[in-house]
Amino acid sequence: MTTAASPAATPARQAQVSSALAACLPAQSVLTAREDLLPYECDGLSAYRQTPLVAALPGTIAEAAEVLRVARETGTPVVARGSGTGLSGGALPLADGILLSLGKFNRILAVDALARTARAQPGVRNAQITEAAAPLGLYYAPDPSSQIACSIGGNVAENSGGVHCLKYGLTVHNIQKVRALTIEGDDVEFGGDALDAPGYDLLALVTGSEGLLALLTEVTVKLLPKPQTAQVVMASFNDVEAAGEAVAAVIGAGIVPAGLEMMDRLATAAVEDYVHAGYDLEAEAILLCESDGTPEEVAEEIAKIEDVMRKAGSTGFAVSRNEAERLRFWSGRKAAFPAVGRISPDYYCIDGSIPRGAVSRVLRRIGELSAQYGLRCANVFHAGDGNLHPLILYDANVPGEFEKTEEFAGDILELSIEVGGTITGEHGVGVEKIRQMCVQFRPAELAQFHAVKAAFDPQGLLNPGKGVPTLNRCADYGAMRVHRGQLPHPDLPRF
């Protein structure tokens, strides 16, 4: 797909677009002053920053459709933004584009106890859905670490997971229908009220599409009955690779825990100093493994988990004795990112997925890369489904250190591909991983991705430059890797 270049970002261009928006939105819903635009300059991955040409804050579907009309008529790209907690630069604004905030779309429209569904606008916080469903004994299962702040629309855009995705699935497995606006302003639905919908599974296509295909305006999520009880096992290991082998052993034993998380010593030390979760600071790594269900089911599964962990070399073992202690154990994992932020001027979070059997190998290699680059790396991840979240610690004030961090991060992502995994599990591609898309996919595959994009967005106005690289960009990246000695010759089959 060829995307037409939009006019350059100039004061005259800003005046043109903002005037067109002001004609169809309330005055306070169109922002142009630099101090008003700065809050939108980055998402949770603050390493990349850019202020938009203008920000639009529609409050209704009709107003959102008008923003898209202005975008079409003026040839201006549009980047949708929810809560801004993304970690791949997916909501990074464009200097010549409209930043369309969905912050005013923040209402839960209905909770249906019989159908076990909830309808919510895209700006509703993830945790807010469970709060609304709790009086009915129901909850929404996907629980990203940022669930108290992240929006359900953003969760759909990135196909977010969380601690409990091992047993209960990612966002795509827990939604039933979405409503959206196409770039032409058409109000459409993907999915349906029944468990299956006619035609192609476009709901799965839109989920994880990172704002490249349509503008979400409503999400129908599936709700589950709250388990009768839950307990967390905290197992300590004196070797990171042994902890990785234990992860494979748990799954290999036929156990499907509600959550299975891993943290290395650097991460647990940072967390313990921050939230005092009760972690073993002598261990090189800890595993948090949760069982939920009836009291009888949980007791039986906890016994199996303990047996597997001990055989795998666990040096310490604790089981939450009550709900308060269970939440305390998880509070450390949920607070890992801000905790690591307290011990380093900056950190860079990577998101790759690998086969569970490759966990120990990948952790060993990450340790070698850490030594090679001279940068500390704290490992925190959804171990049960192989979703890595290495946190590379660096100082952006040191010349060249961010560039070195990007190279380190790219090596981890390409290592994930090498062992049979992928470059993202839940954070999306955004701008952060777009170069590694050139390694993950062949030119013919990328061409098909562009064809899908063009079918939804012929002008290429929705979040251009994110998610799927051009073939020219891949060729440039291949040449760069050859120059750095990472590839033996320029005509390897991936390029």
N, C-alpha and C positions, 0 to 999 in steps of 0.2 A: 504494500500500500504506500502511496506517495502522499505525504501530508503537506499541504500548502503552507508556506511560511506565513505567519501572521505579521502584521505591520510592527515596526520597532516600537519599543516602549519609550514614548516621549511624553512630555506634558500635554501636547496637543492630542496625542492618542488617548491618554488617560481621560482628558476632558470629553472626548468623543464617546468613549465607552461609558463613563460614569453618567454623562447626561442621558444617554439612552436608557441606562438602568434606573435613573432617578425618575424617568417618565412612567415607570411601571411599578416601582417599589416605594415604600415610605422613605422619606429623606434620611432618617436615622438608620436605614438598612443598607445604605451605600457608603462605604468607607474609602477615603482617598488620602487622608492625611498620614504622613509617615508614622507618627506615633500610634495611629489606629491600626496600621497594617503590620507593625512589628510583632504583635502577638501571634500572627499567622505565619511567620517566616520559617518555621521548622516544625517537625513533629517530635516524637520522643527521641528520635535519632538526631540529636542536635548538631552533629558534625557537619551537616549540610544545611545551608541557610539561603533563603531568597525571599525578598518581599514581593508580593503580587502587584500587578498594575492597579487593581481595585479589588475590594472585597464586597461581596453581596450576601446579605443575611435574610433570605426569604423566610416567611412564616407560614406559608400555605403552599399546597401543591400548585395552585394557579400561579403564584408568584415565582415559584421555582421554574415553571414552564416558561415564564416571561424572561427569566435570566437566560435560559437556553435559547430562546428566540433571539435575544440580543447577541448572544455568542455566534449564532448562525449568520445573522445579518451583517455583523461586523467582522466575521472571520476571526473571532477571539477564542483562544483555547480556554477550557474550564477545568479546574481542579476542585473536586468535592472534598470536604473536610468534616469529620465528625468531632471527636473529642481531642484529636491531635496526639494520641498516645501511641501511634504507629512507630515501628522501629526499623523501617527500611526506606524511608523517604517517600512513601507512596503519596502522602498528602503535601509534599513539598510544592509550594506555589511556583508559578512561572512568572518571570519578570514582565512578560507581555500578555499575561492571562488574568482571568477572573478567578478569584478564590471564592467558591460557593460554600458557605458555612451552613451546616444542617443543625446548628445548635438550638434553633427554635423549634425543631421537630422533636420535642422531648416528652411526649405524652404516651402513656400506656392506654390503648384504645379499648381493650377488652381482655378479660381473662375468662376462659370457658373451662369450668371444672369437668364437665362431662366429656368434652372433646380433648381435654388436657392440652389446650393451646392458649397462647397469649398473642394478641396483636399489639405491636408497638411501633412507634415512629422511630426512624433511624438514629435520632439523637438520644434515645433512652439509654441509660447506663446499664451495662450487663447485670450488675448486682441488683439493680432496681427491679428487674423482672422477677427474680427470686423473692425479693421483699414483698412484691405485690401478690405472689402466688402462695407464700408461706401460710397464710390463714386457712388455705384450702388443703394444706398438707402436701403441696406440690413445690417443685423447684425447677430451675433451668440448669442443665448439667454443665455445659462448657464454662470454664472458670479461668480465664487468663489471669496472670498475676496482677494485671492492671484492672481487674474487674470492677473495682469501686469507682473507676473513672472512665474506662473505655466504653464506647458506644456500640450498640448492637449493629448499627449500620456498618461501622468499621470492622466489626467481627465478621460480618458477611463478606465485606470487600476483601479481607485478608484470609478468610477461612480459618479463623483463630481456633485454638485448642484450649490448653490449660492442664492443670494437674490431673483432672479426672477424664481426660480424653482417651486414655488407654482403654477404659472399660465402656465409656459412654459415647465416644466419638467426637469428631470435630464439629464445627458449626454446620457444615454441610449435612451431617447426619441428624441434626437437631432442629432444623427448620423445615417448614412445610410449604411456605409460599412467600414470595416477595412481590411488592408492587413497585414499579419504577417508571421513570420518564425516559423515553429515548431522546436522542439529540434533536429529533424533529419535534419533540414536545408531546408525543403520544403517551398516554397513560396506559401501561400494560401490566399484566401479571405473569409471573413465572411460578409454576407449581400449581397447587390447588387445595381445596378444603378436604378432599379425599386423600387417602394414603398414597395413591398413585394418580398421576395426571396424564391426560392424553398427549400424544405427540412426543417429540424429542425431549430429553431431560435438560431443558434449558435452565432450570433452577440450579443444577450442578454447574453448568457453564458460567452462570452469572456469579455464583459463590466463588470467591477467590479471584475475581476478575479485576480487582484493584481500581475500580472506577473507570476502566477503559471502555466499557460497553454500555452502561446506562447509569442513571442517577436514582439510587434507592430512595423510596419515600415511605415504605411501610414493610414490616417484617412480621410474619406469623411463625412463632417458635413452638416447638413441642415441649411439653412439661412432663416431668416424671414424678412419681410418688416419692416423697422423702424417705430414705431408708430408716428402718426402725433403730438401727444403731450403727456406729462406725468406730473403728479403732485404728491407730497408726502404730506400726512397728518402726523403731529407729535402730538400725544396725550399723555398727562401726567396723571399719576395715583399716588395717595398717598398710594397705597398698591400694592405689587407685585402680590398677588393673584387676586386682582381685574383686573389687567392688563391681567393676564392669562385667566380670565373669559371673558374679552373683545375679546380676540382672538377667542374663541369658538363662541362668539356672532356674530362676523363679518361673519364667515363661515356659521353659522347657519342661517343668514339672506339671504343666497344665493349669497353673494358677493364673487367673486374670484379675489382678487386684484393681481396686477403684483408682489407685494412683501409685506410681512407682517413680520416685524422684531421687536424683543423686547430686551431691555437692562435694567438692574437694576441700582440702584443708584451708586454702586461702579464702574460699567463699564462706565456710562455716565460721572462721575466725572473725571475718568482717560482720557477719550476721549476728553472732553471739554478742559482740560488743555493742551492737545496735539495738536489738530487741530482746536479748536474754531468753532465747528459746529453749535453753537447756541442752544444747548440742555438745557432743564429745569433742573437746578441743585437742585431744591427743591423737585422734584418728586422722589418717591421711584422706579418708573419704567416709561419708555417711550415706546410707540409703534410707529414705522414708517410704514405707510401703503401707498403704491403707486397705483395709477390708471393710466392706459394708454389706448390710442385709439384715436378716433376723439375728437375734443373739446367738442362736445355735450355729447358723452358717458362719458367722464371724469367728466364733470360738474355734471351730474346726479349721477354718482357713488360716487363722493366726498361728495355730499349732503347725500347720504345714509350712508356712512361711518361715517360722523360726527354725524348723528342721533343715530347710534348704539353705538358709543363711548360715547356719552353724557349719554345715558341711562345706559351704563355699569359703569358709575361713573368717567368718565374722568374729571380731575380738570383743564385741560388746553388744548388748541387746536390751532394748527397753520397749515396753508397750504402754501406750497411753491408758491411764486408769480411769479417766472421766472425760467429758466433753471439753472442759476447759483446757485440759492438758493436750488433747488432740488438736485443738485450735492453736495452742501455743507452739506445738511442733510445726504446724503448717505456717504459722506466722513468720518463722524464720525464712522458709522457702519463698513465701510470697514477698518478703522484704529484701530478697537477695540483691536486686538491682540497686535500690537506693543505698543499701548497706555498703556495697562495693564502691558506690559513688563517694562515700565518706573517706575512703582510704587512697584515692587517686584523684588528681586534678580532672582527669577525663577518663572515660572508658567507652569501648566500642563493642556492642553486642552482636554476635553472629548467631544465625539461625540456620542450621542444616539438619538433615535427617539421614540416618544411616541404619543398616540392618542391625538388629540387636546383637547378633553374634560378632559384630565388628567393633563393639564399644571399647573393649580393652585395647585393641590395636590402634584405634583412632586417638584414644586418650594418650597412649604412649607417644604417638607421633606429634600430638599437640604440645606435649612436654618438650620434645626435641625442637620444634619450631620456636617455642618460647625462648629456649636457650639461644637458638640461632639468631633471632631478632633482638634479643636482649630486652624483651618486654614480658612483664608478668601476665599470666592468664588465669583467671578464676573460672572453673568449670561448674556450671549449674544447668541441669537439663532434665527434660522429661525422659528419664532413662527407659521406662517401660516401652515407649514407642520409638525410641532411638532419636528423639528430637533434641539436638545439641544446642546449648546456649553458652558458648564460651564468651567470657567478658575480658577483652584485651585492655589492660591498663596502660595509659600513655599520658603525655603532657602536651597539649596542643601548642603551648608556648615555646616548646623546643623545636627549632627549625628542622623540618624533615621527619619529625616523629610521627605525625599523622599519616604521611605518605607511607612510611614503613609499617604502620599499623594496618593500613589498607592492604598492603601486600601480604602481611601475615593473615589477615582475614580471608583474602582471596585464596591463599594456600589451604586454609581449613575447608573452605567451600569446595575446592577442587579435589581435596582429599575425600570429602563426602561422596563426590561423584565416583571417584576411583574405587571405593569399596562397595559400590552398588546402590548408593543413596541419592539424595537430591539436595539442591542448594537452599531449599526452604521447607519448613514444616508448617509454619503458621504466621510468620512475619511478612511474607510476600517478597517480591523482587524489588519493586519500587525503583529507586536509582542506585541503591547500594549494591545489588547483585547483578546488575544488567550485563556486566562483562562476562560473568560466569554463565549466563544464559547461552553464550556463544560456545561454551564447553559442554554444557548439558545437552544441547540440541543441535542437530544438523541443519544446514541451510534450507533444505526442503521442508523440514518441520517448522522452522521459523517463518517461512513463506506462508504456510498454512495458518499459523497464528495471526499473521497480518491479514490474511483473507477473512478470518472470523471477525477481526476488529473492523475491517472495512464494511462487512455486512451490517454491522450495528451502527457504525460511525463513519460514513463515507468521507467526510471532510477531515477526519482525524482531529477533532476538537476536544474530545474527552481525555484528559490526563495524558497528552502526548508525551513521548519520550520516556515513559515508564514501562516497566514490565517486560516488553519485548523489544530487543535491539534490532536495528537495521542490519542488513548483511554487510554493508560498508563498515559499520561500527565493529562488527565481528572480525572483519578482515584486518582492521586497524589493531584490534586487541591481539589477534594472532601474531601480527608482525612485532608488536611490543614484547610479547612473551618470547619470541625467537631471539629478539635483541637482548633480552635479559638472560638468555641461556636456558629458559624453562622448556623449550621445545627444540628438538634436534634439527628440524628442517621446517620450512614454511608450508609444506603441502600435506600435512597430516590430515586424515579423513575428517576431523572435526571442523576443518576450516576450508 
